[in-house]
Amino acid sequence: MDDLSEKIGDLLRESGAILNGHFLLTSGRHSAVYFEKFRLLEEPGILSQVCEPIAEFFRPLGLTHVAGPTTGGIIIAFEVARQLGLPAIYVESENGKRLLRRGKTLPDNSLIGVVDDVLTTGISLRETGAALEEAGGKIASYGVLINRAGNLDLGLPLYSAYEAKAESFAPDDVPDWLEAIPVTKPGTRVIA
């Protein structure tokens, strides 16, 4: 673990973002570790520090915008865009589909960095990217605060501010030790 990753891990712990127990993730998988990103998103000073390496990764790409999905991703998009001096785009859900709302359109030749809070399966990043491409944008790269998925291939470069060691289990493969702990369903997304 490098110094930056260690510092980000300390900031996550300091903000109370790393929880232990038995969690039913929005992917439908079970885990003994959950990252409550809102403890991090509530702390602007800490969030700014954690977003800085994402902004630095994006800086040489020539982006015109930074985008993120609701809910947590839009706060990260705002902060990364602020650090880069770029506009932020917020991709929302409507009738189960991610899209640009509130009359938002993209200028021609928009080159976008897409950010999110916690990467588990990549669904939010993929859906956000698809909505932006449908609106005429081009995705250059992805960035996440916390990567719990490991080396997930999203087809484009991915920067993770913090790589977590947080195993997850399919519903039919939950180990007995985890099954013995009462399950909690955090988060806002409907279970897959």
Secondary structure, DSSP 8 states (H G I E B T S, - for coil): --HHHHHHHHHHHHHT-EEEEEEE-TTS-EEEEEE-HHHHHT-HHHHHHHHHHHHHHHGGG--SEEEEETTHHHHHHHHHHHHHT--EEEEEEETTEEE--TT----TT-EEEEEEEEESSSHHHHHHHHHHHHTT-EEEEEEEEEE-S-S---SS-EEEEEE----EE-GGG--HHHHTS-EE--SSS---
